[in-house]
């Protein structure tokens, strides 16, 4: 017994162990700092865009197409693999067994370039978010730091990437529980005891650092919205079906559109970006500028009941978000999806005047988000944490799962894991014949999918 105690003390005091812990803590702190800086930068980028458009209403018709073309060119030229949300790249790296390929997807160069180009996209009016890119940045930082510390193979391949992604979500939204659930439900599709401690600690450290920089805040403010009467629960069914239907359609459009446009993007990338930029600009002008950027301000006003918004807003926001994604620039769909869902909830509330409007807005938000991402547990937890409202938890849960079921009928394939297939490394034929085990696949993640259902 004393021998075991001495051995454990020796391991605890080991210089190598403390070096590993120190490097890991530095990585988590770096994620929190990067997420906070990213948030502040995104806020100023959107303000800069609106300063110009408030003075010159026609400016987006020139700036947005030109900006998307410039960002698409820069991305393809200097940081290929940084386009889009970044969550598919993190998932592809998580399932990849090819170390050089993983280094490309999760390099510090990609992380820095991702932040820079996303901010430029927001400054040009693209309908994108910073939250998905923060997941990519977090995974890249933790993976790069982990390689320097020579972590054990298991932690390096899965634990650190999962921890970085979870910390990215937690720090971006100030939603620690949602960050952990997203990493389990979407990125890994299973719970791993060996990496759980790493992930939890990363979320705590990154979240604390982000709050230290930004201050304690709730993403969409505070609301006391609730379903008070039994008849109010009709909103759960209506929002669940409508949000799941619309979210499933959007998911299907991104998946099928990405596959069909891929040959054209590879041949004429700048032309595609220009057409997408024009589409975003026209949608923005028609909406009075509401669909430009993340949609945070519009969603926040709807959630808190400050503003009502246009009945056309959710559809124009969907169009602008899809066009921004197809342009090939870096940027996420998290925040735009939440904003679209809030607009959908407000639209549905017009047909249910006896149900509290803000409650329907929140239900529409969780329904559409769950329909797009198809992670029902993460969806209701993240919306609950972002609105600081636990009184509506049961309706959120029911709405989220209804939307998930409807969305699966429309789009059976989960959006992030399907988009990740484009980033999976394909070995040469000779290597495949000699080492069939080296072939990368998402089948492991798909096989574990039932574990979290």
C-alpha positions as CSV (number, residue, x, y, z in Angstrom):
1,X,0.0,0.0,0.0
2,X,2.8,2.4,1.0
3,X,4.6,1.5,-2.2
4,X,1.5,2.5,-4.3
5,X,1.2,5.8,-2.4
6,X,4.9,6.6,-3.1
7,X,4.4,5.6,-6.7
8,X,1.4,7.9,-7.1
9,X,3.2,10.8,-5.3
10,X,6.1,10.3,-7.7
11,X,3.8,10.5,-10.7
12,X,2.1,13.5,-9.3
13,X,5.4,15.4,-8.8
14,X,6.9,14.2,-12.1
15,X,8.4,17.1,-14.1
16,X,7.1,15.6,-17.3
17,X,3.5,15.4,-15.9
18,X,3.6,19.0,-14.8
19,X,5.0,20.1,-18.1
20,X,2.1,18.4,-19.8
21,X,-0.5,19.9,-17.4
22,X,1.1,23.4,-17.8
23,X,1.0,23.2,-21.6
24,X,-2.6,22.0,-21.5
25,X,-3.7,24.9,-19.2
26,X,-1.9,27.3,-21.5
27,X,-3.9,25.9,-24.4
28,X,-7.2,26.3,-22.7
29,X,-6.4,29.8,-21.6
30,X,-5.4,30.6,-25.2
31,X,-8.8,29.3,-26.5
32,X,-10.6,31.6,-24.1
33,X,-8.5,34.6,-25.0
34,X,-8.9,33.9,-28.8
35,X,-12.7,33.5,-28.4
36,X,-13.0,36.7,-26.5
37,X,-10.9,38.6,-29.0
38,X,-12.9,37.0,-31.8
39,X,-16.2,38.2,-30.2
40,X,-14.9,41.8,-29.8
41,X,-13.6,41.8,-33.4
42,X,-16.9,40.5,-34.8
43,X,-18.8,43.2,-33.0
44,X,-16.6,46.0,-34.4
45,X,-16.6,44.4,-37.9
46,X,-20.4,44.5,-38.0
47,X,-20.5,48.1,-36.6
48,X,-18.0,49.1,-39.3
49,X,-20.2,47.7,-42.0
50,X,-23.4,49.3,-40.7
51,X,-21.6,52.7,-40.4
52,X,-21.1,52.6,-44.1
53,X,-24.5,51.3,-45.1
54,X,-26.3,53.8,-42.8
55,X,-24.7,56.5,-44.8
56,X,-24.8,54.9,-48.3
57,X,-27.7,52.5,-48.7
58,X,-26.3,51.3,-52.0
59,X,-22.9,50.4,-50.6
60,X,-23.7,46.6,-50.0
61,X,-24.4,46.2,-53.8
62,X,-20.7,46.9,-54.4
63,X,-18.9,46.0,-51.1
64,X,-20.5,42.7,-50.4
65,X,-19.8,41.0,-53.8
66,X,-16.3,42.5,-54.0
67,X,-15.6,41.5,-50.4
68,X,-16.8,37.9,-50.7
69,X,-14.7,37.5,-53.9
70,X,-11.6,38.9,-52.1
71,X,-12.0,36.7,-49.1
72,X,-12.7,33.6,-51.2
73,X,-9.6,34.2,-53.3
74,X,-7.5,34.8,-50.1
75,X,-8.8,31.6,-48.5
76,X,-8.1,29.4,-51.5
77,X,-4.7,30.9,-52.1
78,X,-3.3,31.0,-48.5
79,X,-5.4,29.0,-46.2
80,X,-7.2,26.2,-48.1
81,X,-9.3,24.1,-45.8
82,X,-10.5,27.1,-43.7
83,X,-13.7,27.7,-45.7
84,X,-17.1,27.4,-44.2
85,X,-18.0,26.7,-40.5
86,X,-14.9,24.8,-39.4
87,X,-16.9,22.2,-37.5
88,X,-16.8,19.7,-40.4
89,X,-13.0,20.1,-40.5
90,X,-12.7,19.4,-36.8
91,X,-14.9,16.3,-37.2
92,X,-12.8,15.1,-40.2
93,X,-9.6,15.6,-38.2
94,X,-11.2,13.7,-35.2
95,X,-11.9,10.7,-37.4
96,X,-8.7,10.8,-39.5
97,X,-5.9,8.4,-38.9
98,X,-3.5,10.2,-41.2
99,X,-1.3,12.5,-39.1
100,X,-0.1,14.9,-41.9
101,X,-3.7,15.4,-43.0
102,X,-4.8,16.2,-39.4
103,X,-1.9,18.8,-39.1
104,X,-3.2,20.6,-42.2
105,X,-6.8,20.8,-40.9
106,X,-5.8,21.9,-37.4
107,X,-2.8,24.1,-37.9
108,X,-2.2,27.4,-36.2
109,X,-2.0,29.0,-39.6
110,X,-5.6,27.9,-40.3
111,X,-6.7,29.1,-36.9
112,X,-5.2,32.6,-37.3
113,X,-6.4,32.9,-41.0
114,X,-9.9,31.7,-40.0
115,X,-10.3,34.5,-37.5
116,X,-9.0,37.2,-39.9
117,X,-11.1,36.1,-42.9
118,X,-14.3,35.7,-40.9
119,X,-13.9,39.2,-39.5
120,X,-13.4,40.5,-43.1
121,X,-16.5,38.7,-44.2
122,X,-18.6,40.3,-41.4
123,X,-17.2,43.7,-42.3
124,X,-18.5,43.1,-45.9
125,X,-22.0,42.1,-44.8
126,X,-21.8,38.3,-45.2
127,X,-24.5,36.4,-43.3
128,X,-22.1,34.3,-41.2
129,X,-21.3,33.6,-37.5
130,X,-18.1,33.4,-35.5
131,X,-19.2,30.4,-33.3
132,X,-18.5,27.6,-35.7
133,X,-15.1,29.1,-36.6
134,X,-14.4,29.4,-32.9
135,X,-14.8,25.6,-32.6
136,X,-12.3,25.1,-35.4
137,X,-9.9,27.6,-33.8
138,X,-10.2,26.0,-30.4
139,X,-9.6,22.5,-31.8
140,X,-6.6,23.8,-33.7
141,X,-5.1,25.5,-30.7
142,X,-5.5,22.6,-28.4
143,X,-4.2,20.1,-31.0
144,X,-1.2,22.2,-31.8
145,X,-0.3,22.8,-28.1
146,X,-0.8,19.1,-27.4
147,X,1.7,18.1,-30.1
148,X,4.3,20.2,-28.4
149,X,3.8,18.5,-25.0
150,X,3.8,15.0,-26.4
151,X,0.5,13.9,-25.0
152,X,-0.5,10.2,-25.0
153,X,-1.7,9.1,-28.4
154,X,-5.4,8.7,-27.3
155,X,-5.5,12.1,-25.8
156,X,-3.8,13.6,-28.8
157,X,-6.1,12.1,-31.4
158,X,-9.5,12.5,-29.7
159,X,-9.4,14.1,-26.3
160,X,-7.6,17.3,-27.2
161,X,-9.6,17.9,-30.4
162,X,-12.8,17.3,-28.5
163,X,-11.7,19.5,-25.6
164,X,-10.7,22.3,-28.0
165,X,-14.0,22.2,-29.8
166,X,-16.1,22.1,-26.6
167,X,-14.1,25.0,-25.2
168,X,-14.7,26.9,-28.4
169,X,-18.5,26.6,-28.1
170,X,-18.5,27.3,-24.4
171,X,-16.3,30.4,-24.8
172,X,-18.1,31.7,-27.9
173,X,-21.6,31.6,-26.4
174,X,-20.8,31.7,-22.7
175,X,-22.6,28.3,-22.5
176,X,-20.3,25.8,-20.7
177,X,-22.9,23.0,-20.5
178,X,-23.8,23.3,-24.2
179,X,-20.1,23.2,-25.2
180,X,-19.7,19.8,-23.5
181,X,-22.9,18.4,-24.9
182,X,-22.1,19.6,-28.4
183,X,-18.7,17.8,-28.3
184,X,-20.4,14.6,-27.2
185,X,-23.5,14.7,-29.3
186,X,-22.2,16.1,-32.6
187,X,-18.4,15.8,-32.7
188,X,-17.7,12.4,-31.2
189,X,-21.2,10.9,-31.2
190,X,-20.3,9.0,-28.0
191,X,-19.1,9.6,-24.4
192,X,-15.5,8.7,-23.7
193,X,-14.5,8.5,-20.1
194,X,-10.8,8.9,-21.0
195,X,-11.3,12.2,-22.6
196,X,-14.1,13.6,-20.5
197,X,-11.8,15.1,-17.8
198,X,-9.7,16.8,-20.4
199,X,-12.8,18.2,-22.0
200,X,-14.5,19.4,-18.8
201,X,-11.3,21.2,-17.6
202,X,-10.8,22.8,-21.0
203,X,-14.4,24.1,-21.0
204,X,-14.0,25.5,-17.4
205,X,-10.7,27.3,-18.1
206,X,-11.6,28.7,-21.5
207,X,-15.0,29.8,-20.2
208,X,-13.5,31.6,-17.2
209,X,-10.9,33.3,-19.3
210,X,-13.5,34.5,-21.8
211,X,-15.8,35.8,-19.1
212,X,-12.7,37.6,-17.5
213,X,-12.2,39.4,-20.8
214,X,-15.8,40.1,-21.8
215,X,-17.5,40.2,-18.4
216,X,-20.4,38.0,-17.2
217,X,-23.1,38.1,-19.9
218,X,-26.0,36.2,-21.4
219,X,-25.8,35.9,-25.2
220,X,-29.4,37.0,-25.9
221,X,-30.1,38.8,-22.7
222,X,-32.6,37.7,-20.0
223,X,-36.3,36.8,-20.5
224,X,-39.0,35.4,-18.3
225,X,-41.1,34.0,-21.2
226,X,-43.1,30.9,-20.3
227,X,-46.1,28.9,-21.3
228,X,-48.6,29.7,-18.6
229,X,-51.8,28.0,-19.8
230,X,-52.3,24.4,-21.0
231,X,-53.5,25.7,-24.3
232,X,-50.2,27.5,-24.8
233,X,-48.6,24.2,-25.5
234,X,-50.0,24.2,-29.0
235,X,-47.0,26.4,-29.7
236,X,-44.7,23.5,-29.0
237,X,-46.2,21.4,-31.7
238,X,-46.5,24.2,-34.2
239,X,-43.0,25.5,-33.7
240,X,-41.5,22.0,-33.6
241,X,-43.1,21.0,-36.9
242,X,-42.4,24.3,-38.7
243,X,-38.9,24.7,-37.4
244,X,-38.0,21.1,-38.2
245,X,-39.4,21.4,-41.7
246,X,-37.7,24.7,-42.5
247,X,-34.4,23.6,-40.7
248,X,-34.4,20.3,-42.6
249,X,-34.9,22.1,-45.9
250,X,-32.0,24.4,-45.2
251,X,-29.8,21.5,-44.2
252,X,-30.7,19.6,-47.3
253,X,-30.0,22.7,-49.4
254,X,-26.6,23.1,-48.0
255,X,-25.7,19.4,-48.3
256,X,-27.0,18.9,-51.9
257,X,-25.9,22.4,-53.0
258,X,-22.4,21.8,-51.7
259,X,-22.1,18.6,-53.7
260,X,-23.6,20.0,-56.9
261,X,-21.7,23.3,-56.8
262,X,-18.3,21.7,-56.0
263,X,-17.3,21.2,-59.7
264,X,-18.2,24.8,-60.5
265,X,-16.5,26.2,-57.5
266,X,-13.3,24.3,-58.4
267,X,-13.4,25.7,-61.9
268,X,-14.8,29.2,-61.3
269,X,-14.4,30.0,-57.6
270,X,-14.4,33.8,-58.0
271,X,-17.5,33.8,-60.3
272,X,-19.4,31.7,-57.8
273,X,-18.3,34.0,-54.9
274,X,-19.4,37.1,-56.9
275,X,-22.9,35.6,-57.7
276,X,-23.3,34.7,-54.0
277,X,-22.2,38.1,-52.9
278,X,-24.8,39.8,-55.2
279,X,-27.4,37.4,-53.7
280,X,-26.5,38.4,-50.2
281,X,-26.5,42.1,-51.1
282,X,-29.9,42.0,-52.7
283,X,-31.4,40.0,-49.8
284,X,-29.9,42.5,-47.4
285,X,-31.3,45.6,-49.2
286,X,-34.8,44.0,-49.5
287,X,-34.7,43.3,-45.7
288,X,-33.6,46.9,-44.9
289,X,-30.2,45.6,-43.8
290,X,-31.5,43.2,-41.3
291,X,-30.0,40.0,-42.8
292,X,-26.4,41.2,-43.0
293,X,-24.0,39.8,-40.4
294,X,-24.6,37.4,-37.6
295,X,-28.2,38.4,-36.9
296,X,-27.4,38.8,-33.2
297,X,-29.1,42.2,-32.8
298,X,-32.3,41.1,-34.6
299,X,-32.6,37.9,-32.6
300,X,-31.9,39.7,-29.3
301,X,-34.6,42.3,-30.0
302,X,-37.1,39.5,-30.8
303,X,-36.2,37.4,-27.7
304,X,-36.5,40.4,-25.3
305,X,-39.6,41.8,-27.1
306,X,-38.0,45.1,-28.0
307,X,-38.8,44.8,-31.7
308,X,-41.1,42.8,-33.9
309,X,-39.2,42.4,-37.2
310,X,-40.5,41.6,-40.7
311,X,-42.5,38.5,-41.7
312,X,-40.0,38.0,-44.6
313,X,-37.0,38.1,-42.3
314,X,-36.5,34.4,-41.7
315,X,-36.7,33.5,-45.4
316,X,-34.3,36.3,-46.5
317,X,-31.9,35.3,-43.7
318,X,-32.0,31.7,-44.9
319,X,-31.2,32.9,-48.5
320,X,-28.3,35.2,-47.3
321,X,-26.8,32.5,-45.1
322,X,-26.9,29.8,-47.8
323,X,-25.4,32.2,-50.3
324,X,-22.6,33.2,-47.9
325,X,-21.8,29.6,-47.3
326,X,-21.7,28.6,-51.0
327,X,-19.3,31.6,-51.7
328,X,-16.5,29.6,-50.1
329,X,-15.6,32.1,-47.4
330,X,-14.9,31.1,-43.8
331,X,-17.9,31.6,-41.5
332,X,-20.4,29.6,-39.4
333,X,-24.1,29.0,-39.5
334,X,-24.8,28.8,-35.7
335,X,-25.7,32.5,-35.1
336,X,-27.5,33.0,-38.4
337,X,-29.6,29.8,-37.7
338,X,-30.5,31.1,-34.2
339,X,-31.5,34.4,-35.7
340,X,-33.6,32.8,-38.5
341,X,-35.3,30.7,-35.8
342,X,-36.2,33.7,-33.8
343,X,-37.7,35.3,-36.9
344,X,-39.6,32.2,-37.6
345,X,-40.9,32.1,-34.1
346,X,-42.1,35.7,-34.4
347,X,-43.9,34.9,-37.7
348,X,-45.6,31.9,-36.1
349,X,-46.7,34.0,-33.1
350,X,-48.9,36.1,-35.3
351,X,-51.1,33.1,-35.7
352,X,-51.2,32.4,-31.9
353,X,-52.1,35.8,-30.4
354,X,-53.0,34.2,-27.0
355,X,-49.6,32.7,-26.5
356,X,-46.8,34.9,-25.2
357,X,-44.9,36.2,-28.2
358,X,-41.4,36.0,-26.7
359,X,-42.1,32.4,-25.7
360,X,-43.0,31.5,-29.3
361,X,-39.9,33.3,-30.5
362,X,-37.7,31.2,-28.2
363,X,-39.4,28.0,-29.3
364,X,-39.0,28.9,-32.9
365,X,-35.3,29.5,-32.3
366,X,-34.7,26.1,-30.7
367,X,-36.9,24.3,-33.3
368,X,-35.1,25.8,-36.4
369,X,-31.6,25.3,-34.8
370,X,-32.4,21.7,-33.9
371,X,-33.8,21.2,-37.4
372,X,-30.6,22.5,-39.0
373,X,-27.9,20.9,-36.8
374,X,-29.9,17.9,-35.7
375,X,-28.5,17.9,-32.2
376,X,-31.6,18.2,-30.1
377,X,-30.0,18.0,-26.6
378,X,-27.4,20.7,-27.5
379,X,-30.1,22.8,-29.1
380,X,-32.4,23.2,-26.1
381,X,-29.5,23.5,-23.6
382,X,-27.8,26.2,-25.7
383,X,-31.0,28.2,-26.1
384,X,-31.8,27.9,-22.4
385,X,-28.3,29.1,-21.4
386,X,-28.3,31.9,-24.0
387,X,-31.7,33.3,-22.8
388,X,-31.1,32.6,-19.1
389,X,-34.5,31.1,-18.9
390,X,-35.1,27.8,-17.2
391,X,-38.9,28.2,-16.7
392,X,-39.4,27.2,-20.3
393,X,-37.1,24.2,-20.2
394,X,-39.7,21.4,-20.7
395,X,-41.3,23.2,-23.7
396,X,-37.8,23.7,-25.2
397,X,-37.0,20.0,-24.8
398,X,-40.3,18.9,-26.4
399,X,-40.0,21.4,-29.3
400,X,-36.4,20.5,-30.0
401,X,-37.1,16.7,-30.3
402,X,-40.2,17.3,-32.4
403,X,-38.1,19.5,-34.8
404,X,-35.3,16.9,-34.8
405,X,-37.7,14.1,-35.9
406,X,-39.3,16.2,-38.6
407,X,-35.9,17.3,-39.9
408,X,-34.6,13.8,-40.1
409,X,-37.5,13.0,-42.5
410,X,-36.5,15.9,-44.8
411,X,-32.7,15.5,-44.5
412,X,-31.7,12.1,-43.1
413,X,-28.0,13.0,-43.1
414,X,-26.6,15.2,-40.3
415,X,-25.3,18.4,-41.9
416,X,-21.9,18.7,-40.2
417,X,-20.9,15.0,-40.5
418,X,-22.0,15.0,-44.1
419,X,-20.1,18.2,-44.9
420,X,-17.1,16.7,-43.1
421,X,-16.8,14.1,-45.9
422,X,-15.3,16.7,-48.2
423,X,-12.4,17.1,-45.8
424,X,-11.7,13.4,-45.2
425,X,-8.3,12.3,-46.5
426,X,-8.4,9.8,-49.4
427,X,-5.2,7.7,-49.6
428,X,-3.6,6.8,-52.9
429,X,-4.7,3.5,-54.5
430,X,-1.3,1.9,-53.8
431,X,-1.4,2.8,-50.2
432,X,-5.0,1.7,-49.9
433,X,-4.1,-1.7,-51.2
434,X,-1.1,-2.1,-48.9
435,X,-2.7,-0.6,-45.8
436,X,-6.5,-0.8,-45.9
437,X,-6.7,0.3,-42.3
438,X,-5.3,3.7,-43.2
439,X,-8.4,4.7,-45.1
440,X,-10.2,7.5,-43.3
441,X,-13.9,7.2,-42.8
442,X,-16.7,8.7,-40.8
443,X,-18.2,5.3,-40.3
444,X,-16.8,5.2,-36.7
445,X,-18.8,8.3,-35.9
446,X,-21.9,7.0,-37.7
447,X,-21.6,3.7,-35.9
448,X,-21.6,5.4,-32.5
449,X,-24.5,7.7,-33.4
450,X,-27.0,5.5,-31.7
451,X,-25.1,5.7,-28.4
452,X,-26.3,9.3,-27.8
453,X,-29.8,8.9,-29.1
